[in-house]
Amino acid sequence: MSEKKKNAVKIKSASPKRSKKIWNRIMIAAGAVLCICLVAVLAVVLLFQYYYNKSDYIPDEDVTQYDKYVGREEDDIPPDADETLSVDLELEFQSIEEQRQELQDVEIPGGGYVYNILLIGLDLRAGETWNGNSDSMILASINQETKEITLTSFMRDLYAIVPGVGSPQKLNYAHAKGGGPLLVQTIEEMYKIDIDNYATVNFYDMIKIIDSIGGLDIDITDEEAAVANKYYVPYLARETGVAAEDYQLTGGNVHLNGLQAVAYSRIRYTEGADYARTERQRKVLSLIFEKLKGLSVTELGEFLDTALPCITHNVDEATVATLLASAPGYLKYTLVMNRIPYDGYYYTWNEMLVPDFEYTINMLHSQIYKVE
């Protein structure tokens, strides 16, 4: 046999062994990569569970329903659920309901491109066990097609028919009676929209949340500062055990800590009254939104450590995971401000704000869903 043929035989006989070694190395490398991926996925899952478990998730069926309103301040107590309206008020009530019933067939826009979550601010003191007044009700509507987040304030004195309650009530009664689920149901039925979830926070926990991002820079008028210093700063200071004189506000572009920012957002004894207050609340939310955009990963983790234990909600784990995955994109969305009732399209009846329901529903659908 020639030398050339001998070498060829040697090469052929060695090739399978070499291929096996290469294949083994590939498998080992693939296994290592797979292990690293599994560890990374596990770490993400555990981190997600860590943060999710910090929040206060309550299934709708576990929320307490109160048969009677539990009020504190006289101006916060709506008509009793068992109240019998006078003859004149009863006639006016029937007229309002007849007009509203004409809109029962209005379709709720669909498509699945808008996620609605109701953000609820509660006037609920530490140790109190009732549901609390919903002094702030802001619907955050995330529209994935228009890349907009619309913040719609529902004023607390809006006329409402609360499911299971006989007489008309102010809207904030719904939360006092049945918490987030009943408030969501009330707004859905009154304004023909679907609300996916809700999240609540009381004013004292809101102080902690704002402090966790280093406070906010806000333009304040001298009148707003004076009213906040007279009523809201002392009240919050007393409830949180700090000295009110250390938290006095001044007019101008000022930096506010959590207590001062919450005091600012609660101002209503100025021109514009409660209408202006809802605008301040939306402004505070928009500033928090802007502040979150600039947080580092570490700072965001610290923010979540503080914020999540303050929040009560009915958002399931799968939805939270989807929202967190989309959060970087949402932070680039444009904020749009909105308020119900709309100027010029409501009147006051029995100390409640009665909107022009046809106009209001059409406008709300247009602004949230961008439908004609």
C-alpha positions as CSV (number, residue, x, y, z in Angstrom):
1,M,0.0,0.0,0.0
2,S,1.3,3.4,-0.9
3,E,2.3,6.0,1.8
4,K,-0.5,8.3,0.5
5,K,-3.2,5.6,1.0
6,K,-1.9,4.8,4.5
7,N,-2.3,8.4,5.5
8,A,-5.8,8.6,4.1
9,V,-6.8,5.5,6.1
10,K,-5.4,7.1,9.2
11,I,-7.4,10.3,8.7
12,K,-10.6,8.5,8.1
13,S,-10.2,6.4,11.2
14,A,-9.4,9.5,13.4
15,S,-12.3,11.7,12.1
16,P,-15.2,10.1,14.1
17,K,-13.4,10.5,17.4
18,R,-12.6,14.1,16.7
19,S,-16.1,14.9,15.7
20,K,-17.4,13.3,18.9
21,K,-15.1,15.5,21.0
22,I,-16.2,18.6,19.1
23,W,-19.9,17.6,19.6
24,N,-19.3,16.9,23.3
25,R,-17.8,20.4,23.7
26,I,-20.7,21.9,21.8
27,M,-23.1,20.1,24.1
28,I,-21.2,21.2,27.2
29,A,-21.2,24.8,26.0
30,A,-24.9,24.7,25.2
31,G,-25.7,23.2,28.5
32,A,-23.7,25.9,30.3
33,V,-25.5,28.6,28.3
34,L,-28.9,26.9,29.1
35,C,-28.0,26.8,32.8
36,I,-27.1,30.5,32.7
37,C,-30.4,31.3,31.0
38,L,-32.4,29.3,33.4
39,V,-30.6,31.0,36.4
40,A,-31.3,34.4,34.8
41,V,-34.9,33.6,34.2
42,L,-35.2,32.2,37.8
43,A,-33.6,35.4,39.1
44,V,-36.1,37.6,37.1
45,V,-39.0,35.5,38.4
46,L,-37.8,35.7,42.0
47,L,-37.2,39.4,41.6
48,F,-40.7,39.9,40.2
49,Q,-42.3,37.8,42.9
50,Y,-40.3,39.8,45.5
51,Y,-41.7,43.1,44.2
52,Y,-45.2,41.9,43.5
53,N,-45.5,40.4,47.0
54,K,-44.6,43.8,48.4
55,S,-47.8,45.3,47.1
56,D,-51.2,44.7,48.7
57,Y,-53.2,42.6,46.2
58,I,-56.8,42.1,47.2
59,P,-59.2,40.0,45.0
60,D,-62.4,41.9,44.3
61,E,-64.5,39.3,46.3
62,D,-62.4,40.0,49.4
63,V,-63.2,43.7,49.5
64,T,-65.5,44.7,52.4
65,Q,-68.9,46.0,51.6
66,Y,-70.5,48.5,54.1
67,D,-74.2,48.7,54.5
68,K,-74.0,52.2,55.9
69,Y,-71.8,55.1,55.1
70,V,-69.1,55.7,57.6
71,G,-68.4,59.5,57.4
72,R,-66.2,61.8,59.4
73,E,-66.3,65.3,58.1
74,E,-69.7,67.0,57.5
75,D,-68.8,68.2,54.0
76,D,-67.8,64.6,53.1
77,I,-71.1,63.0,54.0
78,P,-73.4,62.4,51.0
79,P,-77.1,61.8,51.3
80,D,-77.9,58.6,53.2
81,A,-78.5,55.6,51.1
82,D,-82.0,55.3,52.6
83,E,-82.9,59.0,52.2
84,T,-86.3,59.7,50.7
85,L,-86.1,62.5,48.2
86,S,-88.7,65.3,48.3
87,V,-91.4,65.4,45.7
88,D,-89.6,68.0,43.6
89,L,-86.2,66.3,43.8
90,E,-87.8,63.0,43.0
91,L,-89.3,64.4,39.8
92,E,-85.9,65.9,38.8
93,F,-84.2,62.6,39.7
94,Q,-86.6,60.7,37.4
95,S,-86.0,63.2,34.6
96,I,-82.2,62.8,34.9
97,E,-82.5,59.0,34.8
98,E,-84.9,59.0,31.8
99,Q,-82.3,61.0,29.9
100,R,-79.5,58.6,31.0
101,Q,-81.5,55.5,30.2
102,E,-81.7,56.7,26.6
103,L,-77.9,56.0,26.4
104,Q,-78.0,52.4,27.7
105,D,-77.4,51.0,24.3
106,V,-74.2,53.1,23.7
107,E,-71.4,50.6,22.8
108,I,-68.1,50.5,24.7
109,P,-65.2,50.9,22.3
110,G,-63.2,47.7,21.9
111,G,-60.1,46.6,20.2
112,G,-57.9,45.8,23.2
113,Y,-55.4,48.6,22.5
114,V,-56.3,50.7,25.6
115,Y,-55.5,49.6,29.1
116,N,-57.5,51.5,31.8
117,I,-56.5,51.6,35.4
118,L,-58.3,53.8,38.0
119,L,-55.9,55.5,40.4
120,I,-57.6,56.3,43.7
121,G,-56.4,58.7,46.4
122,L,-57.9,58.1,49.8
123,D,-58.4,60.3,52.8
124,L,-57.9,57.4,55.1
125,R,-56.1,57.8,58.4
126,A,-53.7,55.2,60.0
127,G,-55.6,52.6,61.9
128,E,-59.0,53.2,60.2
129,T,-60.6,50.1,58.9
130,W,-63.3,51.3,56.6
131,N,-62.9,51.8,52.9
132,G,-62.3,55.6,53.0
133,N,-63.4,58.5,50.8
134,S,-62.1,58.5,47.3
135,D,-61.0,62.2,47.2
136,S,-59.0,61.6,44.1
137,M,-60.2,59.5,41.2
138,I,-58.0,59.6,38.1
139,L,-58.4,57.1,35.2
140,A,-55.1,56.5,33.5
141,S,-55.8,55.2,30.0
142,I,-52.8,53.8,28.1
143,N,-53.4,53.9,24.4
144,Q,-50.9,51.7,22.5
145,E,-52.0,53.0,19.1
146,T,-51.7,56.7,19.7
147,K,-48.8,56.3,22.3
148,E,-50.7,58.5,24.7
149,I,-51.6,58.2,28.4
150,T,-54.8,60.1,29.2
151,L,-55.3,61.1,32.8
152,T,-59.0,61.8,33.4
153,S,-60.1,63.2,36.8
154,F,-63.6,62.3,38.0
155,M,-64.7,64.9,40.5
156,R,-65.8,63.5,43.8
157,D,-69.2,65.4,43.8
158,L,-70.3,63.9,40.5
159,Y,-73.9,62.5,40.4
160,A,-73.8,58.7,40.5
161,I,-76.1,55.8,40.7
162,V,-74.2,53.3,42.8
163,P,-75.1,49.7,42.2
164,G,-77.2,48.4,45.1
165,V,-78.0,51.8,46.4
166,G,-81.5,53.2,46.0
167,S,-81.0,57.0,45.8
168,P,-78.5,59.1,43.8
169,Q,-75.1,59.7,45.5
170,K,-71.9,61.6,45.1
171,L,-69.4,59.5,43.2
172,N,-67.0,59.2,46.2
173,Y,-69.7,57.3,48.1
174,A,-69.1,54.3,45.9
175,H,-65.6,53.7,47.4
176,A,-66.8,54.3,50.9
177,K,-69.4,51.6,50.5
178,G,-67.7,49.0,48.4
179,G,-64.0,50.0,47.8
180,G,-62.3,49.9,44.5
181,P,-64.5,47.3,42.8
182,L,-67.7,49.1,43.5
183,L,-66.2,52.5,42.4
184,V,-64.9,50.9,39.2
185,Q,-68.4,49.3,38.5
186,T,-70.1,52.7,39.1
187,I,-67.9,54.6,36.7
188,E,-68.1,51.9,34.1
189,E,-71.9,51.9,34.2
190,M,-72.2,55.7,34.3
191,Y,-69.8,56.5,31.5
192,K,-69.8,53.3,29.3
193,I,-66.2,52.4,29.6
194,D,-64.3,49.3,30.6
195,I,-61.8,49.7,33.5
196,D,-59.3,46.9,33.7
197,N,-58.0,47.4,37.2
198,Y,-57.6,49.9,40.0
199,A,-54.9,50.9,42.5
200,T,-55.4,52.9,45.7
201,V,-53.0,54.8,48.0
202,N,-53.8,57.0,50.9
203,F,-52.4,60.5,51.3
204,Y,-49.9,59.5,54.0
205,D,-48.4,56.8,51.9
206,M,-48.3,59.2,49.0
207,I,-46.0,61.3,51.1
208,K,-43.5,58.4,51.3
209,I,-43.8,57.7,47.6
210,I,-42.9,61.3,46.6
211,D,-40.1,61.5,49.1
212,S,-38.6,58.3,47.6
213,I,-38.0,60.1,44.3
214,G,-36.6,63.2,46.0
215,G,-39.6,65.4,45.9
216,L,-41.0,67.6,43.1
217,D,-40.4,71.0,41.6
218,I,-43.7,72.9,41.2
219,D,-44.9,76.4,40.4
220,I,-47.0,77.6,43.2
221,T,-49.0,80.9,43.5
222,D,-48.8,83.0,46.7
223,E,-52.5,82.2,47.3
224,E,-52.0,78.5,47.0
225,A,-49.1,78.7,49.4
226,A,-51.1,80.7,51.9
227,V,-54.1,78.2,51.8
228,A,-51.8,75.2,52.1
229,N,-50.0,76.7,55.1
230,K,-53.3,77.5,56.8
231,Y,-55.1,74.2,56.3
232,Y,-53.3,71.3,54.7
233,V,-49.7,71.5,56.0
234,P,-50.9,71.7,59.6
235,Y,-53.3,68.9,59.1
236,L,-50.8,66.5,57.5
237,A,-48.1,67.5,60.0
238,R,-50.4,66.7,62.9
239,E,-51.3,63.3,61.4
240,T,-47.7,62.4,60.7
241,G,-46.2,63.8,63.9
242,V,-44.0,66.5,62.5
243,A,-43.7,70.2,63.1
244,A,-45.9,72.2,60.6
245,E,-43.5,75.2,60.8
246,D,-40.8,73.1,59.1
247,Y,-43.0,72.5,56.1
248,Q,-44.3,76.0,55.2
249,L,-44.7,76.7,51.5
250,T,-43.8,79.9,49.6
251,G,-44.9,81.1,46.2
252,G,-42.8,80.6,43.1
253,N,-41.0,77.7,41.5
254,V,-40.3,75.7,44.6
255,H,-39.0,72.2,45.5
256,L,-41.6,70.3,47.6
257,N,-41.0,67.2,49.7
258,G,-43.7,64.6,50.0
259,L,-45.8,66.3,52.7
260,Q,-45.7,69.6,50.9
261,A,-46.6,68.1,47.6
262,V,-49.6,66.2,49.0
263,A,-50.7,69.4,50.8
264,Y,-50.5,71.2,47.5
265,S,-52.5,68.6,45.7
266,R,-55.3,68.8,48.3
267,I,-55.8,72.6,48.1
268,R,-59.4,73.5,47.2
269,Y,-60.1,76.8,49.0
270,T,-58.8,78.9,46.1
271,E,-60.2,80.2,42.8
272,G,-61.4,77.1,41.0
273,A,-62.2,75.2,44.2
274,D,-62.4,71.5,43.5
275,Y,-62.0,71.9,39.8
276,A,-58.5,73.4,40.3
277,R,-57.7,70.7,42.9
278,T,-58.1,68.0,40.3
279,E,-55.8,69.9,38.0
280,R,-53.2,70.0,40.8
281,Q,-53.5,66.3,41.3
282,R,-52.9,65.6,37.6
283,K,-49.9,67.9,37.7
284,V,-48.4,66.0,40.6
285,L,-48.9,62.7,38.8
286,S,-47.4,64.1,35.6
287,L,-44.3,65.3,37.6
288,I,-43.9,61.9,39.2
289,F,-44.1,60.3,35.7
290,E,-41.4,62.7,34.5
291,K,-39.2,61.9,37.5
292,L,-39.4,58.2,37.0
293,K,-38.0,58.6,33.5
294,G,-34.7,59.7,34.9
295,L,-34.2,57.0,37.6
296,S,-31.4,54.6,37.3
297,V,-32.0,50.8,37.8
298,T,-30.8,51.1,41.4
299,E,-33.0,54.1,42.1
300,L,-36.0,52.5,40.4
301,G,-35.5,49.4,42.7
302,E,-35.4,51.7,45.8
303,F,-38.5,53.5,44.5
304,L,-40.4,50.2,44.1
305,D,-39.3,49.0,47.6
306,T,-41.0,52.1,49.0
307,A,-44.0,52.5,46.7
308,L,-45.3,49.0,46.3
309,P,-46.1,48.4,50.0
310,C,-48.2,51.6,49.9
311,I,-50.4,50.4,47.1
312,T,-53.6,48.3,47.3
313,H,-54.8,46.9,44.0
314,N,-56.6,44.1,42.1
315,V,-53.9,43.7,39.3
316,D,-53.0,40.1,38.8
317,E,-49.4,38.9,38.4
318,A,-49.7,38.3,34.7
319,T,-51.0,41.8,34.0
320,V,-48.2,43.3,36.3
321,A,-45.6,41.3,34.3
322,T,-47.0,42.7,31.0
323,L,-47.0,46.2,32.3
324,L,-43.5,46.0,33.7
325,A,-42.2,44.6,30.4
326,S,-43.9,47.5,28.5
327,A,-42.9,50.2,31.1
328,P,-39.9,51.5,29.2
329,G,-42.1,52.2,26.2
330,Y,-44.9,53.7,28.3
331,L,-42.5,56.2,29.8
332,K,-42.0,57.7,26.3
333,Y,-45.8,58.2,25.8
334,T,-47.4,61.6,25.7
335,L,-49.5,62.6,28.7
336,V,-52.9,64.1,28.0
337,M,-55.0,65.8,30.7
338,N,-58.7,65.5,31.0
339,R,-61.5,66.1,33.6
340,I,-65.1,65.2,34.1
341,P,-67.4,67.1,34.1
342,Y,-66.4,69.1,31.1
343,D,-66.7,72.9,31.3
344,G,-70.1,74.1,30.1
345,Y,-71.7,70.6,30.1
346,Y,-73.0,70.0,33.5
347,Y,-75.2,71.6,36.2
348,T,-75.5,71.3,40.0
349,W,-78.5,69.4,41.4
350,N,-78.9,68.5,45.1
351,E,-75.3,69.4,45.7
352,M,-74.1,67.0,43.0
353,L,-72.6,67.7,39.6
354,V,-74.8,66.3,36.9
355,P,-73.0,66.1,33.5
356,D,-74.6,66.2,30.1
357,F,-74.2,62.4,29.8
358,E,-74.5,62.1,26.0
359,Y,-71.9,64.8,25.4
360,T,-69.7,63.5,28.2
361,I,-69.7,59.9,27.2
362,N,-69.0,60.7,23.5
363,M,-66.2,63.1,24.5
364,L,-64.6,60.6,26.9
365,H,-64.7,57.9,24.3
366,S,-63.1,60.2,21.8
367,Q,-60.3,61.3,24.1
368,I,-59.5,57.8,25.5
369,Y,-60.1,55.6,22.4
370,K,-59.8,58.2,19.7
371,V,-63.1,57.3,18.2
372,E,-65.4,59.6,16.3
